[in-house]
């Protein structure tokens, strides 16, 4: 029961974090329409990127725990 709640919360947070990242945003970027040069992440972008990785690991761990248990 608690794992289900943690997994749902992690999924919602992960969706919000991914939507907050705006690098390469737009439909044209999906088809190679933008010629952006990717730069290094700094400040809030780097923190958001690391937080995304942490939340995705938590989501994966709770999903595996739900399957095992």
PDB file of N, CA, C and O in Angstrom:
ATOM      1  N   UNK A   1       0.824  -1.197   0.000  1.00  0.00           N
ATOM      2  CA  UNK A   1       0.000   0.000   0.000  1.00  0.00           C
ATOM      3  C   UNK A   1       0.867   1.260   0.000  1.00  0.00           C
ATOM      4  O   UNK A   1       0.628   2.188  -0.773  1.00  0.00           O
ATOM      5  N   UNK A   2       1.864   1.282   0.864  1.00  0.00           N
ATOM      6  CA  UNK A   2       2.741   2.454   0.935  1.00  0.00           C
ATOM      7  C   UNK A   2       3.584   2.554  -0.330  1.00  0.00           C
ATOM      8  O   UNK A   2       3.837   3.652  -0.824  1.00  0.00           O
ATOM      9  N   UNK A   3       4.025   1.400  -0.860  1.00  0.00           N
ATOM     10  CA  UNK A   3       4.813   1.421  -2.099  1.00  0.00           C
ATOM     11  C   UNK A   3       4.002   1.972  -3.260  1.00  0.00           C
ATOM     12  O   UNK A   3       4.541   2.669  -4.120  1.00  0.00           O
ATOM     13  N   UNK A   4       2.713   1.666  -3.291  1.00  0.00           N
ATOM     14  CA  UNK A   4       1.857   2.197  -4.359  1.00  0.00           C
ATOM     15  C   UNK A   4       1.766   3.716  -4.295  1.00  0.00           C
ATOM     16  O   UNK A   4       1.829   4.393  -5.321  1.00  0.00           O
ATOM     17  N   UNK A   5       1.618   4.239  -3.099  1.00  0.00           N
ATOM     18  CA  UNK A   5       1.522   5.696  -2.930  1.00  0.00           C
ATOM     19  C   UNK A   5       2.833   6.370  -3.309  1.00  0.00           C
ATOM     20  O   UNK A   5       2.836   7.410  -3.967  1.00  0.00           O
ATOM     21  N   UNK A   6       3.947   5.773  -2.892  1.00  0.00           N
ATOM     22  CA  UNK A   6       5.266   6.328  -3.238  1.00  0.00           C
ATOM     23  C   UNK A   6       5.480   6.292  -4.745  1.00  0.00           C
ATOM     24  O   UNK A   6       6.022   7.236  -5.320  1.00  0.00           O
ATOM     25  N   UNK A   7       5.056   5.205  -5.389  1.00  0.00           N
ATOM     26  CA  UNK A   7       5.231   5.086  -6.832  1.00  0.00           C
ATOM     27  C   UNK A   7       4.369   6.102  -7.582  1.00  0.00           C
ATOM     28  O   UNK A   7       4.829   6.702  -8.553  1.00  0.00           O
ATOM     29  N   UNK A   8       3.142   6.298  -7.146  1.00  0.00           N
ATOM     30  CA  UNK A   8       2.276   7.293  -7.796  1.00  0.00           C
ATOM     31  C   UNK A   8       2.835   8.695  -7.610  1.00  0.00           C
ATOM     32  O   UNK A   8       2.846   9.492  -8.548  1.00  0.00           O
ATOM     33  N   UNK A   9       3.300   8.998  -6.402  1.00  0.00           N
ATOM     34  CA  UNK A   9       3.887  10.321  -6.146  1.00  0.00           C
ATOM     35  C   UNK A   9       5.148  10.531  -6.987  1.00  0.00           C
ATOM     36  O   UNK A   9       5.356  11.612  -7.538  1.00  0.00           O
ATOM     37  N   UNK A  10       5.984   9.500  -7.085  1.00  0.00           N
ATOM     38  CA  UNK A  10       7.209   9.614  -7.892  1.00  0.00           C
ATOM     39  C   UNK A  10       6.864   9.802  -9.367  1.00  0.00           C
ATOM     40  O   UNK A  10       7.541  10.552 -10.070  1.00  0.00           O
ATOM     41  N   UNK A  11       5.816   9.127  -9.840  1.00  0.00           N
ATOM     42  CA  UNK A  11       5.416   9.265 -11.240  1.00  0.00           C
ATOM     43  C   UNK A  11       4.933  10.678 -11.532  1.00  0.00           C
ATOM     44  O   UNK A  11       5.283  11.254 -12.562  1.00  0.00           O
ATOM     45  N   UNK A  12       4.134  11.238 -10.637  1.00  0.00           N
ATOM     46  CA  UNK A  12       3.625  12.601 -10.839  1.00  0.00           C
ATOM     47  C   UNK A  12       4.762  13.611 -10.809  1.00  0.00           C
ATOM     48  O   UNK A  12       4.826  14.508 -11.649  1.00  0.00           O
ATOM     49  N   UNK A  13       5.658  13.462  -9.838  1.00  0.00           N
ATOM     50  CA  UNK A  13       6.805  14.376  -9.742  1.00  0.00           C
ATOM     51  C   UNK A  13       7.694  14.248 -10.974  1.00  0.00           C
ATOM     52  O   UNK A  13       8.192  15.250 -11.486  1.00  0.00           O
ATOM     53  N   UNK A  14       7.894  13.027 -11.452  1.00  0.00           N
ATOM     54  CA  UNK A  14       8.728  12.806 -12.635  1.00  0.00           C
ATOM     55  C   UNK A  14       8.124  13.453 -13.871  1.00  0.00           C
ATOM     56  O   UNK A  14       8.845  14.038 -14.680  1.00  0.00           O
ATOM     57  N   UNK A  15       6.820  13.357 -14.023  1.00  0.00           N
ATOM     58  CA  UNK A  15       6.151  13.998 -15.158  1.00  0.00           C
ATOM     59  C   UNK A  15       6.334  15.506 -15.104  1.00  0.00           C
ATOM     60  O   UNK A  15       6.639  16.134 -16.118  1.00  0.00           O
ATOM     61  N   UNK A  16       6.149  16.088 -13.928  1.00  0.00           N
ATOM     62  CA  UNK A  16       6.285  17.544 -13.781  1.00  0.00           C
ATOM     63  C   UNK A  16       7.713  17.990 -14.068  1.00  0.00           C
ATOM     64  O   UNK A  16       7.927  19.002 -14.735  1.00  0.00           O
ATOM     65  N   UNK A  17       8.692  17.238 -13.566  1.00  0.00           N
ATOM     66  CA  UNK A  17      10.095  17.613 -13.769  1.00  0.00           C
ATOM     67  C   UNK A  17      10.472  17.524 -15.243  1.00  0.00           C
ATOM     68  O   UNK A  17      11.160  18.403 -15.761  1.00  0.00           O
ATOM     69  N   UNK A  18      10.028  16.475 -15.916  1.00  0.00           N
ATOM     70  CA  UNK A  18      10.358  16.328 -17.335  1.00  0.00           C
ATOM     71  C   UNK A  18       9.720  17.451 -18.145  1.00  0.00           C
ATOM     72  O   UNK A  18      10.332  17.961 -19.084  1.00  0.00           O
ATOM     73  N   UNK A  19       8.510  17.837 -17.797  1.00  0.00           N
ATOM     74  CA  UNK A  19       7.860  18.932 -18.518  1.00  0.00           C
ATOM     75  C   UNK A  19       8.523  20.281 -18.244  1.00  0.00           C
ATOM     76  O   UNK A  19       8.430  21.190 -19.068  1.00  0.00           O
ATOM     77  N   UNK A  20       9.187  20.420 -17.101  1.00  0.00           N
ATOM     78  CA  UNK A  20       9.873  21.677 -16.783  1.00  0.00           C
ATOM     79  C   UNK A  20      11.150  21.862 -17.586  1.00  0.00           C
ATOM     80  O   UNK A  20      11.609  22.987 -17.783  1.00  0.00           O
ATOM     81  N   UNK A  21      11.720  20.765 -18.047  1.00  0.00           N
ATOM     82  CA  UNK A  21      12.942  20.865 -18.838  1.00  0.00           C
ATOM     83  C   UNK A  21      12.562  21.290 -20.248  1.00  0.00           C
ATOM     84  O   UNK A  21      11.756  20.629 -20.902  1.00  0.00           O
ATOM     85  N   UNK A  22      13.131  22.376 -20.713  1.00  0.00           N
ATOM     86  CA  UNK A  22      12.711  22.947 -21.994  1.00  0.00           C
ATOM     87  C   UNK A  22      13.792  22.928 -23.068  1.00  0.00           C
ATOM     88  O   UNK A  22      13.670  23.647 -24.060  1.00  0.00           O
ATOM     89  N   UNK A  23      14.821  22.149 -22.909  1.00  0.00           N
ATOM     90  CA  UNK A  23      15.882  22.107 -23.913  1.00  0.00           C
ATOM     91  C   UNK A  23      15.380  21.402 -25.160  1.00  0.00           C
ATOM     92  O   UNK A  23      14.880  20.281 -25.075  1.00  0.00           O
ATOM     93  N   UNK A  24      15.504  22.034 -26.308  1.00  0.00           N
ATOM     94  CA  UNK A  24      15.032  21.454 -27.553  1.00  0.00           C
ATOM     95  C   UNK A  24      13.522  21.412 -27.624  1.00  0.00           C
ATOM     96  O   UNK A  24      12.958  20.514 -28.250  1.00  0.00           O
ATOM     97  N   UNK A  25      12.855  22.367 -26.996  1.00  0.00           N
ATOM     98  CA  UNK A  25      11.403  22.359 -26.967  1.00  0.00           C
ATOM     99  C   UNK A  25      10.844  22.742 -28.326  1.00  0.00           C
ATOM    100  O   UNK A  25      11.492  23.447 -29.100  1.00  0.00           O
ATOM    101  N   UNK A  26       9.661  22.282 -28.603  1.00  0.00           N
ATOM    102  CA  UNK A  26       9.002  22.615 -29.856  1.00  0.00           C
ATOM    103  C   UNK A  26       8.919  21.425 -30.786  1.00  0.00           C
ATOM    104  O   UNK A  26       9.731  20.503 -30.704  1.00  0.00           O
ATOM    105  N   UNK A  27       7.938  21.447 -31.668  1.00  0.00           N
ATOM    106  CA  UNK A  27       7.728  20.344 -32.593  1.00  0.00           C
ATOM    107  C   UNK A  27       8.823  20.296 -33.646  1.00  0.00           C
ATOM    108  O   UNK A  27       9.166  19.217 -34.130  1.00  0.00           O
ATOM    109  N   UNK A  28       9.369  21.432 -34.005  1.00  0.00           N
ATOM    110  CA  UNK A  28      10.431  21.465 -35.004  1.00  0.00           C
ATOM    111  C   UNK A  28      11.695  20.777 -34.524  1.00  0.00           C
ATOM    112  O   UNK A  28      12.442  20.219 -35.329  1.00  0.00           O
ATOM    113  N   UNK A  29      11.944  20.810 -33.222  1.00  0.00           N
ATOM    114  CA  UNK A  29      13.132  20.171 -32.671  1.00  0.00           C
ATOM    115  C   UNK A  29      13.044  18.652 -32.763  1.00  0.00           C
ATOM    116  O   UNK A  29      14.065  17.969 -32.845  1.00  0.00           O
ATOM    117  N   UNK A  30      11.831  18.131 -32.748  1.00  0.00           N
ATOM    118  CA  UNK A  30      11.665  16.680 -32.833  1.00  0.00           C
ATOM    119  C   UNK A  30      12.075  16.159 -34.204  1.00  0.00           C
ATOM    120  O   UNK A  30      12.493  15.009 -34.330  1.00  0.00           O
ATOM    121  N   UNK A  31      11.960  16.987 -35.219  1.00  0.00           N
ATOM    122  CA  UNK A  31      12.294  16.579 -36.587  1.00  0.00           C
ATOM    123  C   UNK A  31      13.591  17.208 -37.080  1.00  0.00           C
ATOM    124  O   UNK A  31      13.876  17.180 -38.278  1.00  0.00           O
ATOM    125  N   UNK A  32      14.377  17.772 -36.172  1.00  0.00           N
ATOM    126  CA  UNK A  32      15.670  18.335 -36.538  1.00  0.00           C
ATOM    127  C   UNK A  32      15.590  19.724 -37.140  1.00  0.00           C
ATOM    128  O   UNK A  32      16.507  20.138 -37.848  1.00  0.00           O
ATOM    129  N   UNK A  33      14.524  20.446 -36.879  1.00  0.00           N
ATOM    130  CA  UNK A  33      14.339  21.761 -37.466  1.00  0.00           C
ATOM    131  C   UNK A  33      15.156  22.846 -36.808  1.00  0.00           C
ATOM    132  O   UNK A  33      15.442  23.866 -37.437  1.00  0.00           O
ATOM    133  N   UNK A  34      15.539  22.658 -35.565  1.00  0.00           N
ATOM    134  CA  UNK A  34      16.299  23.685 -34.868  1.00  0.00           C
ATOM    135  C   UNK A  34      17.770  23.323 -34.873  1.00  0.00           C
ATOM    136  O   UNK A  34      18.133  22.157 -34.720  1.00  0.00           O
ATOM    137  N   UNK A  35      18.611  24.320 -35.049  1.00  0.00           N
ATOM    138  CA  UNK A  35      20.045  24.097 -35.064  1.00  0.00           C
ATOM    139  C   UNK A  35      20.696  24.533 -33.771  1.00  0.00           C
ATOM    140  O   UNK A  35      21.715  25.223 -33.796  1.00  0.00           O
ATOM    141  N   UNK A  36      20.135  24.147 -32.649  1.00  0.00           N
ATOM    142  CA  UNK A  36      20.688  24.547 -31.359  1.00  0.00           C
ATOM    143  C   UNK A  36      21.999  23.837 -31.087  1.00  0.00           C
ATOM    144  O   UNK A  36      22.175  22.662 -31.410  1.00  0.00           O
ATOM    145  N   UNK A  37      22.902  24.575 -30.491  1.00  0.00           N
ATOM    146  CA  UNK A  37      24.148  23.985 -30.030  1.00  0.00           C
ATOM    147  C   UNK A  37      23.946  23.678 -28.552  1.00  0.00           C
ATOM    148  O   UNK A  37      23.645  24.570 -27.759  1.00  0.00           O
ATOM    149  N   UNK A  38      24.113  22.409 -28.189  1.00  0.00           N
ATOM    150  CA  UNK A  38      23.890  22.036 -26.799  1.00  0.00           C
ATOM    151  C   UNK A  38      25.047  22.531 -25.954  1.00  0.00           C
ATOM    152  O   UNK A  38      26.213  22.417 -26.332  1.00  0.00           O
ATOM    153  N   UNK A  39      24.705  23.072 -24.827  1.00  0.00           N
ATOM    154  CA  UNK A  39      25.705  23.630 -23.917  1.00  0.00           C
ATOM    155  C   UNK A  39      25.657  22.858 -22.604  1.00  0.00           C
ATOM    156  O   UNK A  39      24.773  22.030 -22.383  1.00  0.00           O
ATOM    157  N   UNK A  40      26.611  23.142 -21.748  1.00  0.00           N
ATOM    158  CA  UNK A  40      26.632  22.449 -20.460  1.00  0.00           C
ATOM    159  C   UNK A  40      25.536  22.996 -19.559  1.00  0.00           C
ATOM    160  O   UNK A  40      25.163  24.167 -19.636  1.00  0.00           O
ATOM    161  N   UNK A  41      25.037  22.126 -18.715  1.00  0.00           N
ATOM    162  CA  UNK A  41      23.989  22.532 -17.788  1.00  0.00           C
ATOM    163  C   UNK A  41      24.623  23.220 -16.587  1.00  0.00           C
ATOM    164  O   UNK A  41      25.643  22.771 -16.065  1.00  0.00           O
ATOM    165  N   UNK A  42      24.007  24.312 -16.160  1.00  0.00           N
ATOM    166  CA  UNK A  42      24.513  25.054 -15.011  1.00  0.00           C
ATOM    167  C   UNK A  42      23.353  25.505 -14.156  1.00  0.00           C
ATOM    168  O   UNK A  42      22.248  25.724 -14.653  1.00  0.00           O
ATOM    169  N   UNK A  43      23.606  25.642 -12.881  1.00  0.00           N
ATOM    170  CA  UNK A  43      22.630  26.189 -11.967  1.00  0.00           C
ATOM    171  C   UNK A  43      21.391  25.324 -11.836  1.00  0.00           C
ATOM    172  O   UNK A  43      21.467  24.133 -11.533  1.00  0.00           O
ATOM    173  N   UNK A  44      20.239  25.956 -12.072  1.00  0.00           N
ATOM    174  CA  UNK A  44      18.948  25.290 -11.888  1.00  0.00           C
ATOM    175  C   UNK A  44      18.770  24.143 -12.869  1.00  0.00           C
ATOM    176  O   UNK A  44      18.176  23.123 -12.519  1.00  0.00           O
ATOM    177  N   UNK A  45      19.274  24.287 -14.093  1.00  0.00           N
ATOM    178  CA  UNK A  45      19.163  23.201 -15.084  1.00  0.00           C
ATOM    179  C   UNK A  45      19.877  21.949 -14.609  1.00  0.00           C
ATOM    180  O   UNK A  45      19.351  20.844 -14.746  1.00  0.00           O
ATOM    181  N   UNK A  46      21.073  22.111 -14.051  1.00  0.00           N
ATOM    182  CA  UNK A  46      21.833  20.964 -13.575  1.00  0.00           C
ATOM    183  C   UNK A  46      21.146  20.315 -12.379  1.00  0.00           C
ATOM    184  O   UNK A  46      21.089  19.089 -12.286  1.00  0.00           O
ATOM    185  N   UNK A  47      20.623  21.130 -11.463  1.00  0.00           N
ATOM    186  CA  UNK A  47      19.911  20.612 -10.307  1.00  0.00           C
ATOM    187  C   UNK A  47      18.671  19.854 -10.741  1.00  0.00           C
ATOM    188  O   UNK A  47      18.382  18.782 -10.210  1.00  0.00           O
ATOM    189  N   UNK A  48      17.939  20.393 -11.695  1.00  0.00           N
ATOM    190  CA  UNK A  48      16.739  19.744 -12.200  1.00  0.00           C
ATOM    191  C   UNK A  48      17.084  18.434 -12.896  1.00  0.00           C
ATOM    192  O   UNK A  48      16.349  17.454 -12.769  1.00  0.00           O
ATOM    193  N   UNK A  49      18.180  18.406 -13.619  1.00  0.00           N
ATOM    194  CA  UNK A  49      18.629  17.191 -14.307  1.00  0.00           C
ATOM    195  C   UNK A  49      18.986  16.091 -13.308  1.00  0.00           C
ATOM    196  O   UNK A  49      18.591  14.938 -13.484  1.00  0.00           O
ATOM    197  N   UNK A  50      19.725  16.443 -12.268  1.00  0.00           N
ATOM    198  CA  UNK A  50      20.109  15.467 -11.247  1.00  0.00           C
ATOM    199  C   UNK A  50      18.879  14.988 -10.481  1.00  0.00           C
ATOM    200  O   UNK A  50      18.766  13.802 -10.173  1.00  0.00           O
ATOM    201  N   UNK A  51      17.963  15.892 -10.174  1.00  0.00           N
ATOM    202  CA  UNK A  51      16.733  15.534  -9.473  1.00  0.00           C
ATOM    203  C   UNK A  51      15.883  14.593 -10.321  1.00  0.00           C
ATOM    204  O   UNK A  51      15.224  13.702  -9.784  1.00  0.00           O
ATOM    205  N   UNK A  52      15.892  14.781 -11.638  1.00  0.00           N
ATOM    206  CA  UNK A  52      15.164  13.893 -12.538  1.00  0.00           C
ATOM    207  C   UNK A  52      15.730  12.478 -12.468  1.00  0.00           C
ATOM    208  O   UNK A  52      14.973  11.508 -12.439  1.00  0.00           O
ATOM    209  N   UNK A  53      17.033  12.359 -12.442  1.00  0.00           N
ATOM    210  CA  UNK A  53      17.661  11.045 -12.351  1.00  0.00           C
ATOM    211  C   UNK A  53      17.322  10.377 -11.025  1.00  0.00           C
ATOM    212  O   UNK A  53      17.023   9.183 -10.997  1.00  0.00           O
ATOM    213  N   UNK A  54      17.363  11.122  -9.934  1.00  0.00           N
ATOM    214  CA  UNK A  54      17.071  10.563  -8.613  1.00  0.00           C
ATOM    215  C   UNK A  54      15.618  10.083  -8.539  1.00  0.00           C
ATOM    216  O   UNK A  54      15.353   8.985  -8.051  1.00  0.00           O
ATOM    217  N   UNK A  55      14.684  10.895  -9.018  1.00  0.00           N
ATOM    218  CA  UNK A  55      13.271  10.515  -8.973  1.00  0.00           C
ATOM    219  C   UNK A  55      13.005   9.316  -9.877  1.00  0.00           C
ATOM    220  O   UNK A  55      12.194   8.456  -9.537  1.00  0.00           O
ATOM    221  N   UNK A  56      13.679   9.250 -11.024  1.00  0.00           N
ATOM    222  CA  UNK A  56      13.471   8.098 -11.901  1.00  0.00           C
ATOM    223  C   UNK A  56      14.014   6.810 -11.278  1.00  0.00           C
ATOM    224  O   UNK A  56      13.439   5.741 -11.481  1.00  0.00           O
ATOM    225  N   UNK A  57      15.108   6.896 -10.528  1.00  0.00           N
ATOM    226  CA  UNK A  57      15.635   5.718  -9.822  1.00  0.00           C
ATOM    227  C   UNK A  57      14.672   5.287  -8.724  1.00  0.00           C
ATOM    228  O   UNK A  57      14.454   4.093  -8.522  1.00  0.00           O
ATOM    229  N   UNK A  58      14.091   6.259  -8.011  1.00  0.00           N
ATOM    230  CA  UNK A  58      13.097   5.936  -6.984  1.00  0.00           C
ATOM    231  C   UNK A  58      11.883   5.274  -7.621  1.00  0.00           C
ATOM    232  O   UNK A  58      11.353   4.301  -7.084  1.00  0.00           O
ATOM    233  N   UNK A  59      11.442   5.791  -8.756  1.00  0.00           N
ATOM    234  CA  UNK A  59      10.298   5.206  -9.450  1.00  0.00           C
ATOM    235  C   UNK A  59      10.591   3.772  -9.885  1.00  0.00           C
ATOM    236  O   UNK A  59       9.755   2.884  -9.718  1.00  0.00           O
ATOM    237  N   UNK A  60      11.765   3.553 -10.435  1.00  0.00           N
ATOM    238  CA  UNK A  60      12.160   2.211 -10.875  1.00  0.00           C
ATOM    239  C   UNK A  60      12.259   1.246  -9.697  1.00  0.00           C
ATOM    240  O   UNK A  60      11.824   0.099  -9.793  1.00  0.00           O
ATOM    241  N   UNK A  61      12.827   1.708  -8.594  1.00  0.00           N
ATOM    242  CA  UNK A  61      12.969   0.852  -7.414  1.00  0.00           C
ATOM    243  C   UNK A  61      11.607   0.461  -6.836  1.00  0.00           C
ATOM    244  O   UNK A  61      11.408  -0.689  -6.444  1.00  0.00           O
ATOM    245  N   UNK A  62      10.676   1.406  -6.781  1.00  0.00           N
ATOM    246  CA  UNK A  62       9.352   1.083  -6.256  1.00  0.00           C
ATOM    247  C   UNK A  62       8.596   0.166  -7.220  1.00  0.00           C
ATOM    248  O   UNK A  62       7.823  -0.686  -6.782  1.00  0.00           O
ATOM    249  N   UNK A  63       8.807   0.329  -8.505  1.00  0.00           N
ATOM    250  CA  UNK A  63       8.147  -0.551  -9.472  1.00  0.00           C
ATOM    251  C   UNK A  63       8.680  -1.977  -9.332  1.00  0.00           C
ATOM    252  O   UNK A  63       7.902  -2.932  -9.356  1.00  0.00           O
ATOM    253  N   UNK A  64       9.978  -2.127  -9.190  1.00  0.00           N
ATOM    254  CA  UNK A  64      10.562  -3.449  -8.991  1.00  0.00           C
ATOM    255  C   UNK A  64      10.124  -4.070  -7.661  1.00  0.00           C
ATOM    256  O   UNK A  64       9.865  -5.271  -7.582  1.00  0.00           O
ATOM    257  N   UNK A  65      10.044  -3.241  -6.623  1.00  0.00           N
ATOM    258  CA  UNK A  65       9.593  -3.733  -5.321  1.00  0.00           C
ATOM    259  C   UNK A  65       8.145  -4.198  -5.385  1.00  0.00           C
ATOM    260  O   UNK A  65       7.788  -5.194  -4.755  1.00  0.00           O
ATOM    261  N   UNK A  66       7.315  -3.495  -6.131  1.00  0.00           N
ATOM    262  CA  UNK A  66       5.907  -3.916  -6.296  1.00  0.00           C
ATOM    263  C   UNK A  66       5.806  -5.237  -7.047  1.00  0.00           C
ATOM    264  O   UNK A  66       4.937  -6.053  -6.742  1.00  0.00           O
ATOM    265  N   UNK A  67       6.673  -5.458  -8.016  1.00  0.00           N
ATOM    266  CA  UNK A  67       6.651  -6.715  -8.758  1.00  0.00           C
ATOM    267  C   UNK A  67       7.120  -7.872  -7.874  1.00  0.00           C
ATOM    268  O   UNK A  67       6.523  -8.948  -7.884  1.00  0.00           O
ATOM    269  N   UNK A  68       8.171  -7.650  -7.123  1.00  0.00           N
ATOM    270  CA  UNK A  68       8.728  -8.699  -6.273  1.00  0.00           C
ATOM    271  C   UNK A  68       7.781  -9.044  -5.118  1.00  0.00           C
ATOM    272  O   UNK A  68       7.560 -10.212  -4.798  1.00  0.00           O
ATOM    273  N   UNK A  69       7.234  -7.999  -4.509  1.00  0.00           N
ATOM    274  CA  UNK A  69       6.333  -8.238  -3.376  1.00  0.00           C
ATOM    275  C   UNK A  69       4.946  -8.474  -3.902  1.00  0.00           C
ATOM    276  O   UNK A  69       4.020  -8.697  -3.122  1.00  0.00           O
TER     277      UNK A  69
END
